[in-house]
Amino acid sequence: MPPKRKSPPPPHGPVVVVPPPAYRRRLEIIDLPQGAAAPTTPGKWQLPRVPIAFIALYFIVLVEGKSNRRIRRVVRKENIISQGKVLQAFDNALQKHLNPIHRSLESLTERIDTLTHEVGLIKQSNPNHHANEHYRSEANQDAAGFAHYAEAVELRFLNKLKPRLYYTQEKIRAEDGTAIQIALFKDNQIVESGPLSSARIEFVALEGDFNDVAPENWTECMFNQNIARSPKGPVLGGVCQIKLKNGEASPSGISFVVPSSKSRSGMFILAARVHSSDKAGFRIMEALMNPVEVQVYRNKANKNSDTPKLKDDVYRLKGISKKGTRFDWLKHNGINTVEDMLKALNKNEKKIRTECFKLKKNSKDWKEIVKHARKCDLEGNCNLKSYRVEEKHVVLFFNCVHDLVGAQFHDGYVTKDNFNSDQQDVVNCLKKQAYDALDDIAFDDKMKDNYPVSLSSAMNTSITDGDASIPLTDRAGTNYPDLHVTSQDEGYRTGAVAQIYGGFSEVDIPIGCYIGQASERVY
């Protein structure tokens, strides 16, 4: 076994307990030499304040630096914005002053080119000494002729544009569908002779609010400043210049090529002015049309027509998008046109509303959809389908979109708005089975004077125009007695007159007509 370690001998002299430094938590025993004085114990220890002050100062500097950087960033952004606004304002002001100068230079250049061309023609036709005198004489005559117009002269459109929506690439037409017409007037009379009667006319597009910003007697400068311009090019396309003939002209092929959505007022005004080279130095008032809205042509294909037609695609109706789920559902169920939609609504409106549109019966959207569909133009189609129930002696009549228009009872024909309660109950019971069979029923009647008439009877009546007297004549010219068929019975009768002889082969003549309340009808 290893020997035990001996404990150290006790220290000599008094033992003093010295507190540890501030950063230590235990007591230490210090061996003091003989006669040394013990250190004094402090009454209360405190952490030094210098490090805390430095930390606080550091955080203050850090926060202030971030705040200064944020302020500098905001100031820098505001300076950029203000500089951009100043540059934009300067550019606008510069363009405002340069545009009239540019237009004046263009007019001057055109005038110089015209004069140069005229002088060249004169030199070629009169290369002698008397050419100058001849030219001066013609110039004096033209000046005298133009002086005659130095009164109130103005251009006028003789018709107006339709107050509706126009589309780009669509030819501009008058409200009656004809070509627009323009004429040059002096003292309310068309100028039919003289130099101005064959002046060139230029068509331009103005901003739609020109009538609001310009006075009634606007100046040429005001007119030029309000000409609509587009970064993509001219606003009008087609033949925008035309020459007057006897003071009148009828341009064709003019169209808008830029939509009006980016214009000042969202609209354009078609205007016309005399070409600068034909004005002869005096004022001629320009002509203005009424403002119109112009949209891109592709919107026309997606536009829901205000008055849909039978053969229009079903997505032309309100609430149905060409790329939507409703259109897919309708197409899957064989509903492709407005006519198909109306037939489906008349047959089972609830199914369309719940399965396709998923709307409630009293929904405002659903009412708008049905209202728009029922505004469809039937295009004068008066043909009717009749569904007969012999055991009940009832005939139901449906129009070309399978909408019930009335019924024939024992008492005669009654329109659907005049059904009494018993008649309405009978019709409601028969409608469902009628709709299941309507697709296979041909049109055999026609509405005439709010009365259903058999198509064959209507044809016979139109041939005879009154008393249905049909003279039969053979090829040899022999006249046979007229054949009269008269019905005095009530109700809707059909029959045939067969085996008519006398030099003719066997003939079947269908007879069918609605006869109401013992009225006599002649076939």
Secondary structure, 3 states (H helix, E strand, C coil): CCCCCCCCCCCCCCCEEECCCCCCCCCEEECCCCCCCCCCCCCCCCCCCHHHHHHHHHHHHHHHHHHHHHHHHHHHHHHHHHHHHHHHHHHHHHHHHHHHHHHHHHHHHHHHHHHHHHHHHHHHHCCCCCHHHHHHHHHHHHHHHHHCCCCCEEEEECCCECCCEEECCCECCECCCCCCCEEEEECCEECCCCHHHHCEEEEEEEECCHHHHCCCCCCHHHHHHCECCECCECCEECCCEEECECCEECCCCCEECCCHHHCCCCCEEEEEEECHHHCCCCCCECEECCCEEEECCHHHHHCCCCCCECCCEHHHCCCCCCCCHHHHHHHHCCCCEHHHHHHHHHHHHHHHHHHHHCCCCCCHHHHHHHHHHCCCECCCCCEEEEEEEHHHCEEEEECCCCCEEEEEECCEEEEHHHCCHHHHHHHHHHHHHHHHHHHHCCCCEEEECCEEEEHHHHHHHHHHCCCCCECCECCCCCECCCECCEECCCEEEEEEEECCCCCCCCCEEEEEEEECCCCCEEC
